[in-house]
Amino acid sequence: TLNNIYTKYPRLKKFIQIDDIVFSPEKYKKGEQLEFHHADEDLSPFKGRTVIEIYNPNLKGEWLEQAIFGDMLHGLPNKDPEFTELRSQFNDSLEDWQMQTANEMYQRQEAGKKSPHTNIEYPPRDFDKAFDVSILDGFIRGYIAPDENDEWRNFYTDEQKGILDNMKNLLQEEN
């Protein structure tokens, strides 16, 4: 699966090296597909390793590959300067109604402070932190790596689609 992703998106290989893919179906809750764990993430159950943890046992084939690719995008900000610049442009293009959606997502995230997967009690995050490390990436992933439901398809302006297409094209470049 990783080889397929690196073949389609060779730029990822330069910036994101996955140490392991772990299947944890016992942690599956409806709506929770998988999680990207940074090697330097304080609360990661995989300290020191970059791991994709798959929760949904029904996630297979092209949708598993698409989900893994989408979660790998979490590792790019601040590693790939060109991707980071496009991400910043996308962030700057967000409209008030989209930021309202972000706020609603934040409220839902912060309502469940305990991880359903690890039972770790997460410290509260302010909106800016949650937006930067989770919500904004979710907005980007919804276009670049949509799931089989493609529920984000009508979320983007034409300007944003152009930025996101540039992101995807960048990831497809050889380094």
N, C-alpha and C positions, 0 to 999 in steps of 0.2 A: 504494500500500500504506500509506504513512504517513497519507494523508488518511483512509483507512478506519479506521485505528487511532485517529487523533485524533477522528473522528466517534463511534466507540464509547466512547472513553475521553477525553473532552474535557479532563479535568484534567491529563493528560499534557502537553498542548500548552503549558500555562503553565510547566511545570518542565523539560521535555525537548525541546530543539530538535536534531534530527539534521541535521548538515551534509551527510552523504552516506551512501549505501548502496553498498558495494563488493562485487562478486562476485569471489571468489578460489577457484575450484574446484580449482586446483592445490595448495592447502593442505589439501584435504579428507582427513581420516582418519576411519575408521569411528567413529561416536559424537560427532564434533565437528561441530556444526551451524553455529554462528555465534558471533561475539564482539562485545560492546559495548565500544567504546574511548572512554573519557572524554577530553575535550579536554585536561585537565590531568594525564593519566596519564603518568608518567615514561617508561615503556617502550613507549608506544604508537608504532606505525609511522606514525600520523597526528597527530603533535604539533599541538596547538592546534585540533583539529577533533574534534567528536563524531561518531563513525562506527560504523555497524553493518557488520561484515564477514561476508558469507555464504560459508561453505565448502562446504556440501553442495549439489551441483548438482541433486539430486533434490528439494530443498525448494521446493515451489511452492504456489500458491493459498492456501487457508485455513491450511495448516500453515506456510507461509512467514510469513504475516501473524501467526499466533499466536506463532511463534518470535521474530519481531522485537518484538512487543508484550512478550513475556516478558523479553527481554533489555533492553528499555528500562527495566524496573523497577530495574535496577542504578543508574540515574541519580537515583532519587528520594530515597534516604536522605540526610538532612541538607539537602535542598532543600525538601521538602514536609513541614512540621511535623506535620500530621495523619497522613500516611502513616508518617512516622518513629515517631510514637507507637504506631500499630497494629503496626508492625514490632517495636517494643520489647515490646509485650504478647505478640506471637507468640513472640518469643525467650524471654521469661520463662515461657511455658507449656510449653516443650519438656521432655520426660521423659527419664529416664536412657537408655532404649533408643534414643531418637532422637539423643541426644548421642553414643552409641556409633556410630551410623551416620555422624554428622558426623566423628568421629575416623577411621573407616575411609576416608571420602572424602578427608580431609586426608592420610592416609598415602599414598593413591594419587596425589594431586596432587603431593605433595612428592617422590615417587619419580622423577618426570620433571621435573627442574629446567630443562631446556632446552625452550623453546617449539618445538613441532613446526611452527609456522607461520612463525616468523621466525628460528629458530635463535639467538634471544637467550637467553643464559644468565641465568635469573632468580635473583636472590638468594633465599636461603631465607626463608620467611615463618614466623612463629610461628603456632601454632594460632589464637589469638584474631584475628589479622589475616586469615588465610585464611577463617576462619568468617564474619567480619563482611563481607568484600567479595565472597565467592564462595558459600560453602556455605549460609549462611542465606538468601541471595537465591534459591539453587537450590531450597531447601525451599518458599519462598513461590511461586516460579514454577511448581513442580510442581502446585500447586492452582489458582492463578489463571490460568495459561496452559499447561495440559497439552499435551504433544505427542500425536501420534496413537496412541502406545502407552499413554499415561496410566498409567505404571508406579507413580506415587506415590499413586494413588487410595486405598489402604488405610493410608497413613502417618500420617494425622491423627486427633487426638482430636476429639470433638464440639465442645469448647471452641475448639480451633484452627480448625476449619471455620467457626465463627461469626466469629472474628477475621478470617480470610481472606475471608469473604464481605463483611465490613465494608470491607476494603481494596478489593475489586473494586467495591463500590457507590460508595465514595469516588472512585475513578478515573472512574466513569461520570458524576459530577456536573459540571455546567457551572460555570465560575468567573465 
